[in-house]
Amino acid sequence: MQLSLDDLTNLASQRPIGGRHPWDSNDEAQVDGFYRRVCAELERTLPAASRIAWGHYGSGYASFVDAWFYREERDFKTGKGDQHIGLVILLCRLAPCFVFMQGEKWRHARGGSSYLPALDMVDRLDSPAVAALAERAQPVLERHGLARARRAELEAPLPPDLSIPTILSDPPYAVFDALFHWED
């Protein structure tokens, strides 16, 4: 994914890039509506259950939708109560792209817990069951015009004077941080 300095500056300022609909509308509701349709298709195609964070993790601003897909099958259970591994798909709200990760979620008597996305998680699909979900999900995402961003591309450093409003990582920032950041 080749991004210009203007693209990176726009991303850091939480302005969309890519010049295509719905991102060109600069309307988060339209982008989320597009992703809701994509996620519904993924649930049917995989088939899989999902937990999707549409609400910016409850506060602040997330430049992405965190979509987690799993199955109620042995291959997705970790053996620790109601703890599952699943396919994480971060869907960028600022550009027509996504990344794959593997993440765990669980519930317990005092609530639940989850991963926080990070660059070192991108493309790390250790479970064959999760990798198989990714293999089935990628053509669906590409059919909707989304491009998969790979870790090697996302590791490229940003100019040192470009500040990213995120609590997910510390400087020096990388392209990943420009596309997938969370400001709480």
DRENRO-767824 format. One record per residue (C-alpha): residue in three letters; z, y, x. Coordinates in Angstrom, 3 decimals. Each point is the difference from the previous one (the first is absolute). Example, Ala and Ser with C-alpha at 12.3 -4.5 7.8 and 13.67 -1.06 7.14 Angstrom:
! residues 2
type|c3|c2|c1
ALA|7.800|-4.500|12.300
SER|-0.660|3.440|1.370
END
This chain:
! residues 184
type|c3|c2|c1
MET|0.000|0.000|0.000
GLN|-1.246|3.116|1.707
LEU|1.859|3.143|-1.077
SER|-0.770|3.537|1.104
LEU|2.637|2.561|0.932
ASP|-0.675|1.668|-3.370
ASP|0.601|-3.326|-1.763
LEU|3.266|-0.516|1.873
THR|1.143|3.557|-0.739
ASN|-0.769|-0.476|-3.706
LEU|1.877|-3.311|-0.075
ALA|3.018|1.569|1.716
SER|-0.049|2.698|-2.698
GLN|-0.234|-2.677|-2.714
ARG|-3.564|0.974|-0.936
PRO|-2.477|-2.797|-0.750
ILE|-3.047|-0.795|2.104
GLY|-3.062|-2.141|-0.574
GLY|-1.930|2.133|-2.472
ARG|-0.257|-2.599|-2.728
HIS|1.500|-0.413|-3.420
PRO|2.873|-0.195|-0.854
TRP|1.271|1.392|3.339
ASP|-2.287|3.051|-0.222
SER|1.753|0.986|-3.240
ASN|3.193|0.742|1.976
ASP|1.774|-1.442|-3.041
GLU|2.598|-2.651|0.789
ALA|0.015|-1.210|-3.607
GLN|-3.707|-0.845|0.247
VAL|0.487|-1.796|3.330
ASP|2.958|-1.967|-1.368
GLY|-1.993|-0.826|-3.149
PHE|-2.777|-1.394|2.194
TYR|2.538|-2.068|1.969
ARG|1.644|-1.269|-3.212
ARG|-3.345|-1.497|-1.039
VAL|-0.510|-1.502|3.474
CYS|3.513|-1.505|0.028
ALA|-0.460|-1.492|-3.477
GLU|-3.192|-1.665|1.227
LEU|1.826|-1.282|3.087
GLU|2.748|-1.537|-2.152
ARG|-2.643|-1.896|-1.998
THR|-2.182|-0.977|2.956
LEU|2.639|-1.201|2.432
PRO|1.783|-0.975|-2.464
ALA|3.360|1.454|0.963
ALA|2.985|1.928|-1.286
SER|0.585|3.460|1.412
ARG|2.563|2.681|0.587
ILE|-1.654|3.340|0.529
ALA|1.708|3.228|1.066
TRP|-1.881|2.698|-1.916
GLY|2.813|2.557|0.028
HIS|0.120|1.019|3.674
TYR|2.985|-2.310|0.556
GLY|1.896|2.076|-2.543
SER|-0.070|3.288|1.883
GLY|-2.009|2.150|2.337
TYR|-3.670|-0.724|0.587
ALA|-1.701|-3.214|1.093
SER|-3.636|0.325|1.058
PHE|-0.539|-3.580|-1.128
VAL|0.669|-2.466|-2.772
ASP|2.034|-2.966|1.249
ALA|-1.381|-3.052|-1.832
TRP|1.736|-3.328|0.673
PHE|-1.495|-3.268|-1.283
TYR|1.701|-3.392|-0.021
ARG|0.196|-3.272|-1.872
GLU|2.980|-1.875|-1.375
GLU|-0.834|-2.940|2.235
ARG|1.767|-1.718|2.873
ASP|-2.398|1.499|2.578
PHE|1.188|3.493|-0.947
LYS|3.743|-0.703|-0.155
THR|2.110|0.465|3.089
GLY|2.763|-2.364|-1.100
LYS|2.518|2.834|-0.331
GLY|0.606|0.365|-3.741
ASP|-2.491|2.267|-1.735
GLN|-1.707|1.035|3.238
HIS|-3.782|-0.163|0.281
ILE|-2.645|0.865|2.527
GLY|-3.173|1.549|-1.283
LEU|-3.162|1.891|0.782
VAL|0.566|3.725|0.414
ILE|-3.027|2.164|-0.681
LEU|0.494|3.667|0.791
LEU|-2.570|1.949|-2.034
CYS|-0.521|3.456|1.463
ARG|0.196|2.845|-2.528
LEU|-1.769|2.337|2.434
ALA|-3.027|-2.105|1.018
PRO|-1.867|-3.050|-1.332
CYS|1.678|-2.508|2.310
PHE|2.696|-2.677|0.119
VAL|1.948|-2.171|2.415
PHE|1.430|-3.495|-0.249
MET|3.542|-0.933|1.025
GLN|2.491|-2.739|-0.752
GLY|3.339|1.033|-1.482
GLU|3.127|-1.429|-1.601
LYS|1.781|1.072|-3.144
TRP|3.165|-1.379|-1.501
ARG|2.519|0.553|-2.735
HIS|3.738|-0.467|0.158
ALA|3.041|0.815|-2.121
ARG|0.139|3.626|1.222
GLY|-3.712|0.716|-0.379
GLY|-2.951|-0.822|2.208
SER|-1.524|0.711|3.329
SER|-3.345|0.188|1.682
TYR|-1.952|0.833|3.134
LEU|-1.098|3.503|0.948
PRO|-3.640|0.149|1.141
ALA|-0.606|0.458|3.723
LEU|-2.957|-0.025|2.358
ASP|1.192|-3.169|1.725
MET|-0.253|-1.849|-3.336
VAL|-3.723|0.755|-0.493
ASP|-2.198|-3.124|0.149
ARG|3.037|-2.215|0.665
LEU|-0.400|-2.791|-2.546
ASP|2.135|-2.799|1.436
SER|0.150|-2.143|-3.136
PRO|-3.144|-2.010|-0.792
ALA|0.720|0.562|-3.714
VAL|0.088|3.786|0.467
ALA|-3.128|-0.101|2.196
ALA|-1.780|-1.924|-2.769
LEU|0.915|2.726|-2.529
ALA|-1.401|2.633|2.380
GLU|-3.226|-1.969|0.366
ARG|-0.431|-0.025|-3.773
ALA|1.078|3.633|-0.423
GLN|-2.301|1.583|2.578
PRO|-3.304|-0.522|-1.898
VAL|1.560|1.450|-3.160
LEU|1.139|3.105|1.872
GLU|-3.354|0.401|1.751
ARG|-1.860|-0.399|-3.291
HIS|1.888|3.109|-1.147
GLY|-1.219|1.924|3.058
LEU|3.191|-0.270|2.067
ALA|-0.106|-0.572|3.749
ARG|2.529|-2.084|1.896
ALA|1.602|1.930|2.844
ARG|0.971|-2.252|2.902
ARG|2.980|0.376|2.299
ALA|-2.153|0.646|3.068
GLU|-1.504|3.062|-1.722
LEU|3.321|1.195|-1.369
GLU|1.770|-0.075|3.377
ALA|-2.110|2.895|1.330
PRO|2.321|2.896|0.843
LEU|-0.133|3.270|-1.879
PRO|-0.188|3.322|1.829
PRO|3.581|0.821|1.085
ASP|0.010|3.305|-1.911
LEU|-0.792|-1.747|-3.306
SER|3.226|-0.579|-1.923
ILE|0.196|-2.648|-2.706
PRO|2.543|0.339|-2.825
THR|1.367|-3.543|0.186
ILE|3.257|-1.851|0.332
LEU|-1.761|-3.316|0.676
SER|-0.490|0.698|3.708
ASP|0.797|2.444|2.772
PRO|-2.368|1.919|2.265
PRO|-2.301|-0.575|1.714
TYR|-1.971|-0.637|-3.177
ALA|-3.021|-2.229|-0.441
VAL|-2.894|-0.042|-2.473
PHE|2.084|-2.408|-2.115
ASP|2.568|2.757|-0.550
ALA|-2.644|2.459|-1.195
LEU|-1.319|-2.456|-2.606
PHE|3.236|-1.739|-0.994
HIS|3.026|2.284|0.052
TRP|3.065|0.535|-2.130
GLU|1.855|3.294|-0.189
ASP|3.391|-0.425|-1.669
END
